[in-house]
Amino acid sequence: MDMEYRRLGASGLKVSVLSFGSWVTFGPQLAGDVADACLSAARDAGVNFFDNAEAYGGGESERIMGESIAKLGWPRHDYVISTKLFWGIHGGVNMRNTLNRKYLLQAIDGSLDRLGLDFVDLVYCHRPDPETPIEETVQAMSDMITQGKALYWGTSEWPAVAIQEAWDVADRHHLHKPVVEQPQYNLLWRDRVEKEYAPLYDGIGLGLTTWSPLSSGLLTGKYLDGVPAGSRATLPGYEWLSNLLTDPDRNAKVRELKQVSDDLGCTLAQLAIAWCVKNPHVSSVITGASRAEQVRENLAALDVVPALTDEVMGRIAAITG
């Protein structure tokens, strides 16, 4: 199946329905030739959207992706690239866990410098900041676009009420509105996308670029018998993951889902990614990988989408509740 391109919500921007993100992989595990190979494999399959964030690898992820893209010689008009701002990578009271104007307008310059770019296509507020007035954040994000440092802006893991409020502020003051939200969405984590955000799809034309389609690897099935050595859950700083990945209730569902993927003749990971693609509100499903073969395997999930008939979707719904 060829790559499909969907509009990012109500905007005119089109993104590949499967995209490539650098969380976890670019930095501690991945640089140089491996990063080049992963990016090339994604682009060869029709991926045009590449997701990043200031906080990934403390800025290293942006630098690695920027260097790879420069080395591969991609023309700037040919791809869509994002970054996300909130946690900060410098000390100081105004530079961490904030969406204040000082932080945002300095942080975007740092990101562009590391990426080696004049602008990003998308910039996200990586988490909500209840301590900064929403008007201040919306004005700063809008100014970023007016200055040509980003083309569109959005949010990540914001409550629906805050997204609506930001949109209303922008609408009232004729500022650039948020067009996209980046939430976690997978077979085991559905409520926010399917319920909480539901009024926003038609209401403000919200687009979605979703992360963790494999629930941090749980939906690959490789944790059914415990945490294997060398997996992500064994990395320093990711200990919290092992609780998620060894949860007996979730793994019972994974076992049943494995039966569905076996019946369809695909991997469990491909089934999980294809299931996310089936949701028409999802503009792009962000996939991650630490080697080129994994990129190709993930992107082959497109071939599974036509097999997800109403009957199969019903079977999946019965398992996941």
C-alpha positions in Angstrom: 0.0 0.0 0.0 1.3 3.4 -0.9 1.8 6.1 1.7 -1.3 8.1 2.4 -1.1 11.9 3.2 -3.7 13.5 5.4 -4.4 17.2 6.1 -3.2 18.3 9.5 -6.7 19.0 10.9 -8.3 22.0 9.2 -4.9 23.4 8.0 -3.7 23.0 4.4 -0.6 21.1 5.5 -0.4 17.5 4.4 1.6 14.9 6.5 2.3 11.3 5.9 -0.1 9.1 7.9 2.9 7.4 9.3 5.7 9.6 10.5 9.1 9.1 12.2 9.9 10.4 15.6 13.1 10.5 17.6 12.0 10.1 21.2 14.3 7.7 23.1 16.2 6.6 20.0 18.0 9.6 18.8 20.7 10.3 21.4 21.4 7.6 23.8 21.2 4.8 21.2 21.4 6.4 17.8 23.6 8.7 16.0 25.7 9.0 12.7 25.2 6.3 10.1 22.3 4.6 12.0 20.4 7.8 12.2 21.0 8.4 8.5 19.8 4.9 7.6 16.6 5.3 9.7 15.7 8.6 8.2 16.5 7.4 4.7 14.3 4.2 5.1 11.4 6.4 6.4 11.7 8.9 3.5 12.1 6.1 0.9 8.7 4.7 2.1 7.0 8.1 1.6 7.3 9.6 5.1 7.4 13.4 4.9 7.0 14.3 8.6 9.8 14.0 11.2 9.1 14.7 14.8 11.5 16.0 17.4 11.7 18.0 20.7 14.1 20.2 22.5 14.1 17.9 25.6 14.9 14.7 23.7 18.4 13.7 24.7 18.9 17.2 26.2 19.1 18.8 22.7 21.2 16.0 21.2 18.2 14.5 19.3 17.7 17.8 17.4 21.4 18.1 16.6 21.6 14.5 15.4 18.5 14.8 13.2 19.7 18.1 11.8 23.1 16.8 10.9 21.6 13.7 9.3 19.2 15.7 7.1 22.1 18.0 6.1 24.3 15.1 5.2 21.5 13.4 3.3 21.0 16.6 1.3 17.2 16.7 1.5 15.7 19.9 0.0 13.9 21.9 2.7 10.7 22.0 0.7 10.5 18.2 0.7 9.8 17.5 4.4 7.9 18.6 7.5 9.8 18.8 10.7 8.7 19.6 14.3 10.0 20.4 17.7 8.4 20.8 21.1 9.1 23.2 23.9 8.4 23.2 27.6 10.9 21.3 29.8 13.9 23.3 28.8 17.6 22.3 28.7 19.1 25.2 30.7 19.0 25.9 34.4 17.3 29.0 35.7 13.9 29.8 37.0 12.6 31.1 33.6 14.1 28.3 31.5 12.4 25.1 32.8 8.9 23.7 32.9 7.4 26.9 31.5 5.6 28.4 28.5 6.4 32.0 29.4 7.4 34.4 26.6 11.0 34.6 27.6 11.6 30.9 27.5 9.6 30.2 24.3 11.2 32.9 22.2 14.7 31.9 23.3 14.0 28.2 23.1 12.9 28.2 19.5 16.2 29.9 18.6 18.1 27.2 20.3 16.2 24.4 18.6 16.7 26.0 15.1 20.4 26.3 15.8 20.7 22.7 16.8 18.6 21.5 13.8 20.6 23.8 11.5 17.3 25.2 10.1 15.8 28.7 9.5 12.4 27.5 10.5 10.4 24.4 11.7 7.1 23.5 10.1 5.4 22.7 13.4 6.2 23.8 17.0 4.3 22.3 19.9 3.9 23.4 23.5 5.1 20.1 24.9 2.9 20.2 28.1 0.5 22.7 29.6 1.8 25.4 32.0 -0.9 26.4 34.5 1.4 29.1 35.9 1.6 31.2 32.7 -1.4 33.1 31.5 -2.8 31.4 28.4 -2.8 34.8 26.6 1.0 35.1 27.1 1.7 31.7 25.7 -0.7 32.1 22.7 0.8 35.5 21.8 4.4 34.1 22.0 3.5 31.1 19.8 1.7 33.4 17.3 4.7 35.7 17.3 7.0 32.8 16.5 5.0 32.2 13.4 4.9 35.9 12.4 8.7 36.0 12.8 8.9 33.0 10.4 10.6 30.7 12.9 7.6 28.2 12.7 4.8 27.8 10.2 2.1 26.2 12.5 1.8 25.6 16.2 0.0 23.2 18.4 0.0 21.4 21.8 1.0 18.1 23.3 -0.9 16.4 26.1 -3.1 19.4 26.8 -6.6 19.0 28.3 -9.3 19.7 25.8 -10.6 22.7 27.8 -7.1 24.4 27.6 -6.8 23.7 23.8 -10.3 25.3 23.3 -9.3 28.3 25.5 -6.0 28.8 23.5 -8.0 28.7 20.3 -10.6 31.2 21.6 -7.9 33.6 22.7 -6.2 33.5 19.3 -9.5 33.9 17.5 -10.5 36.9 19.7 -7.2 38.7 19.1 -6.7 37.6 15.5 -3.5 35.6 16.3 -2.3 32.4 14.8 -4.4 29.6 16.2 -3.2 26.1 17.4 -4.0 23.5 14.7 -2.7 20.2 16.2 -2.5 18.2 19.4 0.0 15.4 20.0 -1.4 12.9 22.5 -0.6 9.4 23.3 -2.9 7.0 21.5 -2.9 3.3 21.2 -5.0 0.1 21.7 -4.5 0.4 25.4 -4.8 4.2 25.8 -7.8 5.6 23.9 -10.1 7.8 26.0 -8.5 11.2 25.5 -8.5 10.9 21.7 -11.9 9.1 21.4 -13.8 11.0 24.1 -12.2 14.1 25.6 -11.1 15.6 22.3 -14.2 14.5 20.3 -15.9 18.0 20.3 -12.7 19.7 19.0 -12.4 17.8 15.7 -15.4 19.5 14.1 -15.5 22.4 16.6 -12.0 23.9 15.8 -10.7 21.5 13.2 -8.1 20.0 15.5 -5.6 17.7 13.9 -3.7 14.9 15.7 -0.2 13.6 15.4 -0.2 10.7 17.9 2.6 9.1 19.8 3.4 5.7 21.3 1.3 3.5 19.0 3.1 0.5 20.5 2.6 1.7 24.1 6.3 2.0 24.7 6.9 -1.5 23.2 4.2 -3.3 25.1 2.2 -3.9 21.9 5.1 -5.6 20.2 4.5 -8.6 22.4 8.2 -8.8 23.4 7.4 -8.2 27.1 4.9 -11.1 27.4 7.6 -13.1 29.3 9.2 -10.3 31.3 11.6 -7.5 30.4 14.3 -8.7 28.0 17.9 -7.5 28.5 18.8 -4.5 26.4 15.2 -3.3 25.9 14.1 0.3 26.4 12.8 -0.5 29.9 16.4 -1.3 31.0 17.8 2.1 29.9 18.8 4.5 32.8 15.9 6.8 33.5 13.2 4.5 32.0 12.7 2.3 35.1 9.1 3.6 35.3 8.5 1.7 32.0 9.1 -1.7 33.4 5.9 -1.4 35.7 3.8 -0.6 32.6 5.4 -3.3 30.5 5.0 -6.1 33.1 1.4 -5.2 34.1 -0.5 -8.5 34.0 -3.9 -7.1 32.9 -2.4 -5.3 30.0 -0.3 -8.3 29.0 -3.4 -10.5 29.1 -5.0 -8.2 26.4 -1.7 -8.2 24.4 -1.8 -12.0 24.4 -5.4 -11.9 22.9 -4.4 -9.2 20.4 -1.5 -11.4 19.3 -4.0 -14.0 18.3 -5.7 -11.4 16.0 -2.4 -10.4 14.4 -1.4 -14.1 13.9 -4.8 -14.6 12.1 -4.1 -11.6 9.8 -0.6 -12.8 9.1 1.1 -9.6 10.4 3.1 -8.7 13.5 1.4 -7.4 16.6 3.3 -4.1 16.1 1.9 -3.8 12.6 -1.6 -4.5 13.8 -1.3 -1.8 16.6 0.0 0.8 14.2 -2.6 0.0 11.5 -5.4 0.3 14.1 -4.3 3.9 14.9 -4.3 4.7 11.2 -7.9 3.6 11.0 -9.0 6.5 13.1 -9.9 9.3 10.6 -9.2 12.0 13.1 -5.5 11.0 13.3 -3.5 13.0 10.8 -0.2 11.1 11.5 0.9 8.2 13.7 4.5 8.8 14.9 6.6 5.7 14.9 10.1 5.3 16.3 12.9 2.8 15.5 16.5 2.2 16.4 17.5 0.6 13.1 16.4 0.8 9.5 14.9 -2.7 9.3 12.6 -1.7 12.2 11.5 1.4 10.3 10.6 -0.7 7.3 8.7 -3.2 9.4 6.7 -0.5 11.2 5.8 1.2 7.9 4.6 -2.1 6.4 1.7 -1.6 8.8 0.1 0.3 5.9 -0.5 -3.0 4.2 -2.5 -4.2 7.2 -5.0 -1.3 7.2 -7.3 -2.8 4.4 -7.5 -6.0 6.5 -9.0 -4.2 9.4 -12.7 -4.9 8.5 -15.6 -4.1 10.7 -15.5 -7.7 12.0 -11.8 -7.5 12.9 -12.2 -4.0 14.5 -15.1 -5.5 16.5 -12.9 -8.3 17.7 -10.2 -5.9 18.7 -12.8 -3.7 20.5 -14.0 -6.7 22.5 -10.5 -7.4 23.7 -9.5 -3.9 24.6 -12.8 -2.9 26.1 
